[in-house]
Amino acid sequence: MKILAAVLVALIALIQYPLWVGKGSRMRVWEVDRQIRAQREVNQKLRVRNGALDAEVRDLKQGLEAIEERARSELGMVRRDEIFFQLLEEGGKTGPVQSGSR
């Protein structure tokens, strides 16, 4: 009877082995679930970023205001009928000031 019990315990252990250690083990499933959750968070952030970039591209294709705004802020450009003033602040810092149309 003791031998039969030992054989049954050994068989149960063999059956349980793939569940805990094998390729489809619980630990592996938990790790894959964690990776999936992390990737979904990254994907959501990228969706938001892509949406913002898409809106910016549509804005640049449809209107000249966005192009003008970019030219002013990034390239420091002014219109032909504008005068550009640069004021010095205390400490030598400079700050551009644009006047209105002439």
N, CA and C of each residue as an Amber inpcrd file, in Angstrom:
protein
   306
   0.8200000  -1.1940000   0.0000000   0.0000000   0.0000000   0.0000000
   0.8650000   1.2600000   0.0000000   1.9760000   1.2100000   0.7530000
   2.8700000   2.3690000   0.7940000   3.5130000   2.6080000  -0.5660000
   3.7970000   1.5620000  -1.2750000   4.4030000   1.7020000  -2.5950000
   3.4040000   2.3320000  -3.5630000   2.1700000   1.9300000  -3.4890000
   1.1220000   2.4900000  -4.3430000   0.9430000   3.9770000  -4.0620000
   0.9360000   4.3620000  -2.7940000   0.8060000   5.7750000  -2.4190000
   1.9980000   6.5700000  -2.9350000   3.2050000   6.0140000  -2.8250000
   4.4050000   6.7010000  -3.3100000   4.3490000   6.8670000  -4.8300000
   3.8790000   5.8580000  -5.5350000   3.7620000   5.9380000  -6.9880000
   2.7310000   7.0020000  -7.3690000   1.6130000   7.0540000  -6.6680000
   0.5850000   8.0600000  -6.9610000   1.1070000   9.4700000  -6.6940000
   1.8240000   9.6530000  -5.6030000   2.4140000  10.9700000  -5.2900000
   3.4110000  11.3500000  -6.3780000   4.2220000  10.3980000  -6.8360000
   5.1900000  10.6620000  -7.9000000   4.4840000  11.0290000  -9.1910000
   3.3970000  10.3540000  -9.5240000   2.6380000  10.6750000 -10.7340000
   2.0050000  12.0630000 -10.6510000   1.4760000  12.3860000  -9.4930000
   0.8930000  13.7310000  -9.3030000   1.9630000  14.7940000  -9.4630000
   3.1620000  14.5140000  -8.9060000   4.2720000  15.4650000  -9.0430000
   4.6670000  15.6120000 -10.5090000   4.7050000  14.5340000 -11.2420000
   5.0460000  14.6080000 -12.6620000   4.0040000  15.3770000 -13.4610000
   2.7600000  15.2050000 -13.0940000   1.6880000  15.9390000 -13.7790000
   1.7650000  17.4320000 -13.4520000   2.1110000  17.7820000 -12.2340000
   2.1890000  19.1680000 -11.7970000   3.4220000  19.8970000 -12.3440000
   4.4760000  19.1590000 -12.6660000   5.7270000  19.7690000 -13.1020000
   5.5430000  20.7470000 -14.2760000   4.8770000  20.3640000 -15.3630000
   4.7060000  21.3250000 -16.4750000   3.8780000  22.5410000 -16.0850000
   2.9640000  22.3570000 -15.1590000   2.1310000  23.4770000 -14.7270000
   2.9540000  24.5670000 -14.0500000   3.9440000  24.2010000 -13.2650000
   4.7250000  25.1640000 -12.4960000   6.0480000  25.5390000 -13.1390000
   6.6520000  24.6480000 -13.9320000   7.9900000  24.8960000 -14.4430000
   8.0570000  24.8810000 -15.9670000   7.1640000  24.2220000 -16.6240000
   7.2390000  24.0130000 -18.0710000   6.9930000  25.2690000 -18.8920000
   6.8660000  25.0710000 -20.1950000   6.7090000  26.1670000 -21.1480000
   5.4390000  26.9860000 -20.9000000   4.3570000  26.3410000 -20.5300000
   3.1030000  27.0390000 -20.2650000   2.8370000  27.1970000 -18.7880000
   3.8880000  27.3730000 -18.0010000   3.7470000  27.4220000 -16.5440000
   3.0330000  28.6850000 -16.0790000   2.5950000  28.6430000 -14.8450000
   1.9070000  29.7980000 -14.2500000   2.8220000  31.0110000 -14.2050000
   4.0910000  30.7980000 -13.8830000   5.0410000  31.9080000 -13.8060000
   5.2170000  32.5540000 -15.1810000   5.2880000  31.7500000 -16.1940000
   5.4390000  32.2730000 -17.5570000   4.1860000  33.0470000 -17.9740000
   3.0390000  32.5320000 -17.6370000   1.7810000  33.2190000 -17.9590000
   1.7180000  34.5600000 -17.2380000   2.1000000  34.6010000 -15.9790000
   2.0950000  35.8620000 -15.2260000   3.0690000  36.8640000 -15.8410000
   4.2330000  36.3920000 -16.2570000   5.2280000  37.2700000 -16.8720000
   4.7220000  37.8240000 -18.2070000   4.1080000  36.9800000 -19.0070000
   3.5710000  37.4370000 -20.2930000   2.4350000  38.4370000 -20.0680000
   1.5850000  38.1950000 -19.0880000   0.5140000  39.1530000 -18.7670000
   1.0940000  40.5050000 -18.3650000   2.1550000  40.4980000 -17.5770000
   2.8000000  41.7480000 -17.1560000   3.3740000  42.4780000 -18.3730000
   4.0070000  41.7390000 -19.2780000   4.5600000  42.3440000 -20.4900000
   3.4590000  42.9220000 -21.3790000   2.3390000  42.2250000 -21.4590000
   1.2120000  42.7100000 -22.2660000   0.6740000  44.0130000 -21.6910000
   0.5000000  44.0770000 -20.3640000   0.0220000  45.3120000 -19.7380000
   0.9860000  46.4690000 -19.9880000   2.2750000  46.2090000 -19.8620000
   3.2740000  47.2600000 -20.1000000   3.2310000  47.7210000 -21.5570000
   3.1000000  46.7990000 -22.4840000   3.0610000  47.1650000 -23.8960000
   1.7890000  47.9410000 -24.2260000   0.6730000  47.5900000 -23.5840000
  -0.5650000  48.3500000 -23.8200000  -0.4200000  49.7940000 -23.3490000
   0.2640000  50.0090000 -22.2330000   0.5030000  51.3790000 -21.7590000
   1.3580000  52.1540000 -22.7540000   2.4080000  51.5060000 -23.2590000
   3.2640000  52.1540000 -24.2560000   2.4520000  52.4690000 -25.5140000
   1.6330000  51.5150000 -25.9450000   0.8090000  51.7280000 -27.1400000
  -0.1550000  52.8960000 -26.9530000  -0.7350000  53.0070000 -25.7640000
  -1.6680000  54.1120000 -25.5080000  -0.9470000  55.4570000 -25.5830000
   0.2380000  55.5420000 -25.0100000   1.0200000  56.7880000 -25.0830000
   1.3560000  57.1180000 -26.5260000   1.7040000  56.1030000 -27.3070000
   2.0320000  56.3280000 -28.7120000   0.7950000  56.7330000 -29.5150000
  -0.3770000  56.1860000 -29.1650000  -1.6160000  56.6080000 -29.8390000
  -1.8800000  58.0950000 -29.6060000  -1.6810000  58.5350000 -28.3630000
  -1.8840000  59.9540000 -28.0410000  -0.9020000  60.8140000 -28.8330000
   0.3600000  60.3910000 -28.8670000   1.3880000  61.1340000 -29.6040000
   1.0620000  61.1620000 -31.0900000   0.6570000  60.0310000 -31.6400000
   0.3080000  59.9730000 -33.0550000  -0.8880000  60.8620000 -33.3700000
  -1.8490000  60.9010000 -32.4630000  -3.0020000  61.7810000 -32.6580000
  -2.5930000  63.2380000 -32.7130000  -1.6850000  63.6290000 -31.8140000
  -1.2070000  65.0070000 -31.8090000  -0.4350000  65.3200000 -33.0900000
   0.3930000  64.4020000 -33.5270000   1.1400000  64.6110000 -34.7680000
   0.2090000  64.6610000 -35.9770000  -0.8120000  63.8210000 -35.9760000
  -1.7890000  63.8290000 -37.0670000  -2.5200000  65.1650000 -37.1290000
  -2.9110000  65.6640000 -35.9760000  -3.5950000  66.9620000 -35.9360000
  -2.6750000  68.0740000 -36.4360000  -1.4160000  68.0060000 -36.0550000
  -0.4660000  69.0220000 -36.5000000  -0.2540000  68.9540000 -38.0120000
  -0.1690000  67.7510000 -38.5590000   0.0020000  67.5960000 -40.0090000
  -1.2190000  68.1320000 -40.7420000  -2.4180000  67.7930000 -40.2510000
  -3.6440000  68.3080000 -40.8880000  -3.6760000  69.8220000 -40.8330000
  -3.2780000  70.3980000 -39.6860000  -3.2660000  71.8450000 -39.5250000
  -2.2760000  72.4870000 -40.5020000  -1.1060000  71.8740000 -40.6590000
  -0.1160000  72.4240000 -41.5850000  -0.5720000  72.3120000 -43.0360000
  -1.3090000  71.2680000 -43.3720000  -1.7870000  71.1000000 -44.7460000
  -2.9260000  72.0560000 -45.0670000  -3.7590000  72.3760000 -44.0810000
  -4.9710000  73.1300000 -44.3540000  -4.8110000  74.6360000 -44.1870000
  -3.9990000  75.0840000 -43.2610000  -3.9830000  76.5120000 -42.9910000
  -2.5920000  77.1120000 -43.0010000  -2.5360000  78.3610000 -43.4110000
  -1.2640000  79.0680000 -43.4180000  -0.9120000  79.6110000 -42.0380000
  -1.8990000  79.6980000 -41.1490000  -1.6230000  80.2410000 -39.8190000
  -0.6250000  79.3720000 -39.0590000  -0.7550000  78.0690000 -39.1840000
   0.1640000  77.1740000 -38.4820000   1.5730000  77.3010000 -39.0350000
   1.6860000  77.4460000 -40.3390000   3.0110000  77.6170000 -40.9600000
   3.6220000  78.9350000 -40.5010000   2.8080000  79.9780000 -40.4740000
   3.2980000  81.2850000 -40.0190000   3.7310000  81.2280000 -38.5570000
   2.9370000  80.5660000 -37.7380000   3.2750000  80.4420000 -36.3150000
   4.6030000  79.7070000 -36.1290000   4.7920000  78.6410000 -36.8800000
   6.0600000  77.8890000 -36.8060000   7.2280000  78.7520000 -37.2660000
   7.0450000  79.4720000 -38.3650000   8.1190000  80.3190000 -38.8820000
   8.5070000  81.3770000 -37.8620000   7.5270000  81.9250000 -37.1600000
   7.8130000  82.9510000 -36.1560000   8.5090000  82.3640000 -34.9270000
   7.9650000  81.2730000 -34.4030000   8.4890000  80.7480000 -33.1380000
   9.8010000  79.9890000 -33.3150000   9.9270000  79.1880000 -34.3670000
  11.1090000  78.3420000 -34.5090000  12.2150000  78.9960000 -35.3320000
  11.8410000  79.8010000 -36.2970000  12.8480000  80.3940000 -37.1750000
  13.0690000  81.8760000 -36.9170000  12.2370000  82.4870000 -36.0930000
  12.3950000  83.9040000 -35.7620000  12.0660000  84.8280000 -36.9210000
  11.2010000  84.4080000 -37.8130000  10.8730000  85.2120000 -38.9890000
   9.8090000  86.2530000 -38.6480000   9.8330000  87.3530000 -39.4030000
   8.8230000  88.4070000 -39.2730000   8.3040000  88.7500000 -40.6650000
   7.1620000  89.3860000 -40.7020000   6.5920000  89.8000000 -41.9880000
   7.3510000  91.0080000 -42.5260000   7.1380000  91.2810000 -43.8080000
   7.8080000  92.4270000 -44.4390000   7.3430000  93.7500000 -43.8480000
   6.0860000  93.8230000 -43.4510000   5.5480000  95.0910000 -42.9480000
   5.6580000  95.2030000 -41.4320000   6.4790000  94.3960000 -40.8010000
   6.6610000  94.4550000 -39.3540000   8.0670000  94.9160000 -39.0180000
   8.1910000  95.4660000 -37.8390000   9.5010000  95.8830000 -37.3310000
   9.8130000  94.9990000 -36.1330000  11.0330000  94.5070000 -36.0810000
  11.4560000  93.6090000 -34.9990000  12.2780000  94.4080000 -33.9930000
  11.8540000  94.3950000 -32.7440000  12.5990000  95.0370000 -31.6560000
  13.1160000  93.9550000 -30.7280000  14.3490000  94.1500000 -30.2660000
  14.9190000  93.2200000 -29.2970000  15.2860000  94.0400000 -28.0670000
  14.6200000  93.7430000 -26.9520000  14.8350000  94.4860000 -25.7210000
  15.7880000  93.7260000 -24.8180000  16.7070000  94.4700000 -24.2000000
  17.6250000  93.8640000 -23.2430000  17.0350000  93.9860000 -21.8500000
  17.0240000  92.8870000 -21.1310000  16.5490000  92.8940000 -19.7520000
  17.7450000  92.9750000 -18.8280000  17.4970000  93.1330000 -17.5480000
  18.5820000  93.1620000 -16.5770000  19.3180000  91.8310000 -16.6050000
  20.6360000  91.8880000 -16.5050000  21.4240000  90.6490000 -16.5120000
  21.8230000  90.2440000 -17.9200000  21.5480000  91.0550000 -18.9310000
  21.9830000  90.7660000 -20.2860000  21.0940000  89.8110000 -21.0390000
  19.9740000  89.3960000 -20.4680000  19.0680000  88.5070000 -21.1930000
  18.3390000  89.2930000 -22.2580000  18.0890000  88.6530000 -23.3760000
  17.3700000  89.3210000 -24.4520000  16.0070000  88.6910000 -24.6320000
  15.0790000  89.4960000 -25.0590000  13.7420000  88.9860000 -25.3200000
  13.1960000  89.6580000 -26.5660000  12.8460000  88.9230000 -27.5860000
  12.3280000  89.5160000 -28.8180000  10.9340000  90.0720000 -28.6180000
  10.6930000  91.2280000 -29.2190000   9.3800000  91.8550000 -29.1920000
   9.0430000  92.2430000 -30.6120000   7.8540000  91.9080000 -31.0600000
   7.4580000  92.2570000 -32.4130000   6.3930000  93.3240000 -32.3360000
   6.5130000  94.2950000 -33.2400000   5.4830000  95.3240000 -33.2790000
   4.4160000  94.9200000 -34.2740000   3.3240000  95.6450000 -34.2990000
   2.2550000  95.3710000 -35.2360000   2.6130000  95.8590000 -36.6200000
   1.6700000  95.8440000 -37.5170000   1.8850000  96.2990000 -38.8970000
   2.1000000  97.7880000 -38.9200000   2.8390000  98.2630000 -39.9340000
   3.0900000  99.7080000 -40.0830000   1.8950000 100.4280000 -40.5940000
